[in-house]
Amino acid sequence: MTTSVAKIIVANLEITDFEKYEEDDNARYSGEYCWSFMTEQNDKYYLKFKFQNTDSWVKFVSFHIAVY
């Protein structure tokens, strides 16, 4: 996946694509939360990210074509 495609997918996310948020299961990141989205734009994509630096940055943990 190219950066250009990823930016288009993120720009087109809608609230209905939101699936869940949950505390990171890695003890190293205790107290941090991961946000999960599933969106369909030609293919179905799974996105999981964290807000960083007091919510001004997003760190993608997972971003791929969904296999389920």
N, C-alpha and C positions, 0 to 999 in steps of 0.2 A: 504494500500500500504506500502510495506517495504522500508526502506532506500536503500537497494540494488537495488530494481526495479526502484526507483526514480533516482538513480545515472546513471543507464543504459539509461533511457529515456533522461535525460539531456545530457549525453555524445553523444547521437545519434541525437540531434537536428540539423536541417539543416536550412539554410537561407530561404528555401521555406516554413518552418513551421511558420515563423514570420507572425503575423497578423497585429499588430498595437502597437503604444505606445501613451500614452496620459497622461495628467496631472492627478495626483491623485485627485479624486473628494471629498476627505475628507479635509476640510479646515485646519485641524490640520497638514496636510502634504503638505501644499501649496508650490508649486515650485518643488515638487518631481514628477517623472514620473514612470508609470507602463508599463512594456513591456509584451505583450501577444503573446503566441505561441499556435498553435494547431498542434498536431502530432499524427500519427497513427502508433502504434507498438503493434499489436494484438488487442488492444482496442484503441479508440480515446481519447487522453488526452488533457486537457486544462491547460496551465501553465501561471501564471501571477507573475511577480517578479519586484523588484526594485534593482538598484545598490546602495550599501551603502559604506560609508567610501572612498570616491573619487574613485569609480568604482572598488575597489579591493574585495568586498564582494557582494554576491547576497542574498537578503531576499525574500523568496517565500511568496507571498500574497495568492495565490490559486494554488492548484495542485491536480487535480482530473480527473476521467474519465468523458469525456464530455457527457452531456445529450441532446445535440442538434446536 
